[in-house]
């Protein structure tokens, strides 16, 4: 397939940037189907924020009681009640296949 440079608009800063034919070929080789939504500068800044752990604020934690050992713990999601919720120790054991 032959690729040609495309002009795209960054969704963060609104500036136009070039999505080069080489980048398009790279995206295709990795199976990526979506074009980049951010310019290279905004992508780099976003990666730096993510690496620094700045996810836009603290995660909301919810108190629960572990379904296996009964210890009180906190999880980063709101339990729905239809599935068991485990403390991190028991969850690791479930993932390792030690608990069913």
KEMIRO-222625 format. One record per atom (N, C-alpha, C): x, y negated, z; atom name; residue in one letter. Coordinates in nm, 3 decimals, decimal comma. Each point is the difference from the previous one (the first is absolute). Layout:
N
        x        y        z   a  r
        X        Y        Z  CA  A
...
This chain:
100
        x        y        z   a  r
    0,084    0,118    0,000   N  X
   -0,084   -0,118    0,000  CA  X
    0,089   -0,125    0,000   C  X
   -0,042   -0,099   -0,073   N  X
    0,077   -0,125   -0,010  CA  X
   -0,064   -0,103    0,094   C  X
    0,083   -0,059    0,084   N  X
   -0,046   -0,100    0,096  CA  X
    0,049   -0,138   -0,043   C  X
   -0,081   -0,102    0,028   N  X
    0,041   -0,138   -0,025  CA  X
   -0,020   -0,079    0,128   C  X
    0,082   -0,102    0,020   N  X
   -0,011   -0,084    0,119  CA  X
   -0,140   -0,059    0,010   C  X
   -0,052   -0,007    0,124   N  X
   -0,133   -0,058    0,026  CA  X
    0,014   -0,110    0,104   C  X
   -0,081   -0,101   -0,013   N  X
   -0,008   -0,105    0,101  CA  X
   -0,114    0,036    0,095   C  X
    0,030    0,004    0,129   N  X
   -0,099    0,028    0,103  CA  X
   -0,003   -0,116    0,098   C  X
   -0,107   -0,012    0,077   N  X
   -0,013   -0,104    0,100  CA  X
    0,003    0,063    0,138   C  X
    0,087   -0,051    0,087   N  X
    0,015    0,051    0,136  CA  X
   -0,126   -0,032    0,081   C  X
   -0,051    0,101    0,070   N  X
   -0,121   -0,023    0,079  CA  X
    0,027   -0,074    0,130   C  X
    0,126   -0,009    0,041   N  X
    0,032   -0,074    0,122  CA  X
    0,033   -0,145   -0,026   C  X
    0,093   -0,026   -0,090   N  X
    0,045   -0,138   -0,021  CA  X
   -0,062   -0,064   -0,124   C  X
   -0,063    0,080   -0,087   N  X
   -0,064   -0,054   -0,118  CA  X
    0,093   -0,031   -0,116   C  X
    0,129    0,025    0,015   N  X
    0,097   -0,027   -0,107  CA  X
   -0,002    0,114   -0,101   C  X
    0,028   -0,035   -0,125   N  X
    0,012    0,102   -0,102  CA  X
    0,139    0,064    0,008   C  X
    0,006    0,128   -0,033   N  X
    0,128    0,070   -0,004  CA  X
   -0,003    0,102   -0,113   C  X
    0,116    0,041   -0,042   N  X
    0,012    0,094   -0,112  CA  X
    0,005    0,143    0,053   C  X
   -0,086    0,084   -0,051   N  X
    0,003    0,144    0,024  CA  X
    0,071    0,059   -0,121   C  X
    0,131    0,021    0,014   N  X
    0,084    0,034   -0,115  CA  X
   -0,033    0,139   -0,055   C  X
    0,042    0,023   -0,121   N  X
   -0,021    0,130   -0,062  CA  X
    0,074    0,109    0,078   C  X
    0,119   -0,034    0,051   N  X
    0,075    0,096    0,081  CA  X
   -0,073    0,036    0,129   C  X
   -0,060   -0,100    0,064   N  X
   -0,078    0,027    0,121  CA  X
   -0,122    0,086   -0,033   C  X
   -0,064   -0,028   -0,113   N  X
   -0,116    0,078   -0,040  CA  X
    0,038    0,146   -0,024   C  X
    0,114    0,020   -0,062   N  X
    0,049    0,135   -0,025  CA  X
    0,030    0,071    0,132   C  X
    0,061   -0,071    0,094   N  X
    0,029    0,056    0,131  CA  X
   -0,130    0,039    0,071   C  X
   -0,098   -0,090    0,000   N  X
   -0,129    0,028    0,063  CA  X
   -0,062    0,127   -0,061   C  X
    0,003    0,010   -0,132   N  X
   -0,058    0,116   -0,068  CA  X
    0,075    0,128    0,037   C  X
    0,133   -0,008    0,010   N  X
    0,079    0,120    0,033  CA  X
   -0,030    0,049    0,141   C  X
   -0,042   -0,090    0,088   N  X
   -0,035    0,038    0,137  CA  X
   -0,147    0,035    0,016   C  X
   -0,077   -0,011   -0,109   N  X
   -0,142    0,033    0,005  CA  X
   -0,086   -0,111    0,057   C  X
    0,056   -0,121    0,009   N  X
   -0,075   -0,113    0,054  CA  X
   -0,087   -0,056   -0,111   C  X
   -0,130   -0,020    0,029   N  X
   -0,092   -0,046   -0,104  CA  X
   -0,038   -0,147    0,016   C  X
    0,016   -0,055    0,118   N  X
   -0,036   -0,140    0,023  CA  X
    0,120   -0,092   -0,024   C  X
   -0,027   -0,113   -0,060   N  X
    0,104   -0,101   -0,019  CA  X
    0,027   -0,067    0,134   C  X
    0,120   -0,057    0,018   N  X
    0,027   -0,069    0,126  CA  X
   -0,092   -0,122    0,015   C  X
   -0,047   -0,021    0,122   N  X
   -0,089   -0,113    0,027  CA  X
    0,077   -0,120    0,055   C  X
    0,125    0,024    0,041   N  X
    0,081   -0,107    0,058  CA  X
    0,127   -0,020   -0,082   C  X
    0,047   -0,125   -0,001   N  X
    0,125   -0,030   -0,069  CA  X
    0,116    0,062    0,079   C  X
    0,117    0,010   -0,060   N  X
    0,114    0,060    0,072  CA  X
    0,032   -0,068    0,133   C  X
   -0,010   -0,134    0,007   N  X
    0,029   -0,069    0,126  CA  X
   -0,101    0,037    0,108   C  X
   -0,128    0,002   -0,035   N  X
   -0,103    0,035    0,098  CA  X
    0,009    0,147    0,040   C  X
    0,037    0,088   -0,096   N  X
    0,019    0,141    0,033  CA  X
    0,113    0,017    0,100   C  X
    0,110   -0,072   -0,023   N  X
    0,115    0,008    0,092  CA  X
   -0,037   -0,053    0,138   C  X
   -0,071   -0,111    0,004   N  X
   -0,041   -0,058    0,128  CA  X
   -0,093    0,095    0,074   C  X
   -0,091    0,064   -0,073   N  X
   -0,094    0,093    0,063  CA  X
    0,074    0,122    0,055   C  X
    0,095    0,052   -0,078   N  X
    0,082    0,113    0,048  CA  X
    0,076   -0,036    0,127   C  X
    0,054   -0,121    0,003   N  X
    0,075   -0,045    0,119  CA  X
   -0,092   -0,009    0,121   C  X
   -0,121   -0,052   -0,021   N  X
   -0,096   -0,009    0,112  CA  X
   -0,037    0,139    0,049   C  X
   -0,023    0,092   -0,093   N  X
   -0,037    0,136    0,038  CA  X
    0,114    0,068    0,076   C  X
    0,123   -0,020   -0,047   N  X
    0,115    0,061    0,066  CA  X
    0,020   -0,056    0,140   C  X
   -0,035   -0,126    0,019   N  X
    0,015   -0,063    0,131  CA  X
   -0,116    0,034    0,092   C  X
   -0,098    0,073   -0,052   N  X
   -0,113    0,040    0,083  CA  X
   -0,108   -0,106    0,010   C  X
    0,009   -0,105   -0,079   N  X
   -0,101   -0,106    0,002  CA  X
   -0,114    0,040   -0,091   C  X
   -0,097    0,068    0,056   N  X
   -0,113    0,048   -0,078  CA  X
   -0,119   -0,093    0,011   C  X
    0,026   -0,123    0,035   N  X
   -0,110   -0,095    0,010  CA  X
   -0,064   -0,002    0,138   C  X
    0,067    0,049    0,098   N  X
   -0,054    0,001    0,135  CA  X
    0,012    0,137    0,063   C  X
   -0,039    0,008    0,123   N  X
    0,006    0,127    0,072  CA  X
   -0,115    0,090   -0,041   C  X
    0,025    0,128    0,002   N  X
   -0,106    0,097   -0,025  CA  X
   -0,093    0,004    0,120   C  X
   -0,126    0,015   -0,027   N  X
   -0,096    0,016    0,109  CA  X
    0,005    0,144    0,046   C  X
    0,019    0,021    0,129   N  X
    0,010    0,134    0,055  CA  X
   -0,127    0,032    0,078   C  X
   -0,042    0,126   -0,005   N  X
   -0,124    0,042    0,064  CA  X
    0,031    0,109    0,103   C  X
   -0,057   -0,013    0,121   N  X
    0,024    0,101    0,104  CA  X
   -0,080    0,128   -0,029   C  X
    0,067    0,114    0,020   N  X
   -0,064    0,130   -0,017  CA  X
    0,056    0,097    0,103   C  X
   -0,068    0,112    0,014   N  X
    0,048    0,109    0,084  CA  X
    0,037    0,114   -0,094   C  X
    0,121    0,052    0,015   N  X
    0,050    0,107   -0,086  CA  X
   -0,092    0,122    0,010   C  X
   -0,041    0,054   -0,115   N  X
   -0,089    0,115   -0,004  CA  X
    0,067    0,128    0,048   C  X
    0,133    0,001    0,008   N  X
    0,070    0,121    0,043  CA  X
    0,040   -0,006    0,147   C  X
    0,074   -0,103    0,039   N  X
    0,055   -0,003    0,137  CA  X
   -0,075   -0,094    0,094   C  X
   -0,089   -0,084   -0,052   N  X
   -0,081   -0,086    0,084  CA  X
    0,067   -0,129    0,045   C  X
    0,120   -0,029   -0,047   N  X
    0,069   -0,122    0,040  CA  X
   -0,062   -0,119   -0,074   C  X
   -0,004   -0,115    0,067   N  X
   -0,048   -0,122   -0,064  CA  X
    0,110   -0,055   -0,088   C  X
   -0,035   -0,039   -0,122   N  X
    0,096   -0,055   -0,094  CA  X
   -0,068   -0,105   -0,085   C  X
    0,075   -0,060   -0,090   N  X
   -0,055   -0,102   -0,089  CA  X
    0,036    0,037   -0,143   C  X
   -0,094   -0,021   -0,092   N  X
    0,022    0,034   -0,140  CA  X
   -0,031   -0,122   -0,087   C  X
    0,064   -0,010   -0,119   N  X
   -0,018   -0,117   -0,087  CA  X
   -0,121    0,009   -0,093   C  X
   -0,097    0,083    0,035   N  X
   -0,122    0,011   -0,079  CA  X
   -0,119    0,017    0,094   C  X
   -0,117   -0,029   -0,048   N  X
   -0,121    0,014    0,079  CA  X
   -0,053    0,142   -0,017   C  X
    0,007    0,081    0,105   N  X
   -0,047    0,139   -0,011  CA  X
   -0,149    0,003   -0,032   C  X
   -0,036    0,091   -0,091   N  X
   -0,140    0,010   -0,041  CA  X
   -0,078    0,098    0,086   C  X
    0,069    0,088    0,069   N  X
   -0,067    0,095    0,087  CA  X
   -0,026    0,135   -0,066   C  X
    0,018    0,011   -0,131   N  X
   -0,026    0,126   -0,068  CA  X
    0,123    0,090   -0,011   C  X
    0,116   -0,052    0,043   N  X
    0,123    0,078   -0,005  CA  X
    0,078   -0,024    0,130   C  X
    0,079    0,099    0,043   N  X
    0,079   -0,019    0,122  CA  X
    0,111   -0,103   -0,022   C  X
    0,033   -0,071    0,107   N  X
    0,109   -0,098   -0,002  CA  X
    0,102    0,045    0,103   C  X
    0,128   -0,003   -0,037   N  X
    0,106    0,051    0,086  CA  X
    0,098   -0,110    0,039   C  X
    0,068    0,020    0,113   N  X
    0,113   -0,086    0,036  CA  X
    0,113    0,033   -0,098   C  X
    0,104   -0,077   -0,002   N  X
    0,106    0,022   -0,099  CA  X
    0,070    0,134    0,020   C  X
    0,017    0,044    0,123   N  X
    0,064    0,128    0,026  CA  X
   -0,083    0,114   -0,055   C  X
   -0,129    0,000    0,031   N  X
   -0,088    0,107   -0,050  CA  X
   -0,018   -0,009   -0,151   C  X
   -0,005   -0,121   -0,054   N  X
   -0,013   -0,016   -0,145  CA  X
    0,120    0,062   -0,070   C  X
    0,120   -0,021    0,055   N  X
    0,120    0,061   -0,059  CA  X
   -0,010    0,152    0,004   C  X
   -0,056    0,054    0,106   N  X
   -0,017    0,145    0,012  CA  X
   -0,103    0,052   -0,100   C  X
   -0,107   -0,078   -0,022   N  X
   -0,101    0,039   -0,100  CA  X
    0,063    0,002   -0,139   C  X
    0,077   -0,102   -0,033   N  X
    0,066   -0,007   -0,130  CA  X
    0,099    0,114   -0,020   C  X
    0,065    0,042    0,107   N  X
    0,096    0,110   -0,009  CA  X
   -0,069    0,137   -0,002   C  X
   -0,133    0,002    0,017   N  X
   -0,074    0,124   -0,004  CA  X
   -0,004    0,073    0,132   C  X
    0,045   -0,064    0,107   N  X
    0,001    0,065    0,131  CA  X
   -0,137   -0,004    0,066   C  X
   -0,082   -0,099   -0,034   N  X
   -0,137   -0,011    0,052  CA  X
   -0,095    0,011   -0,117   C  X
   -0,115    0,057    0,026   N  X
   -0,100    0,011   -0,107  CA  X
   -0,122   -0,080    0,036   C  X
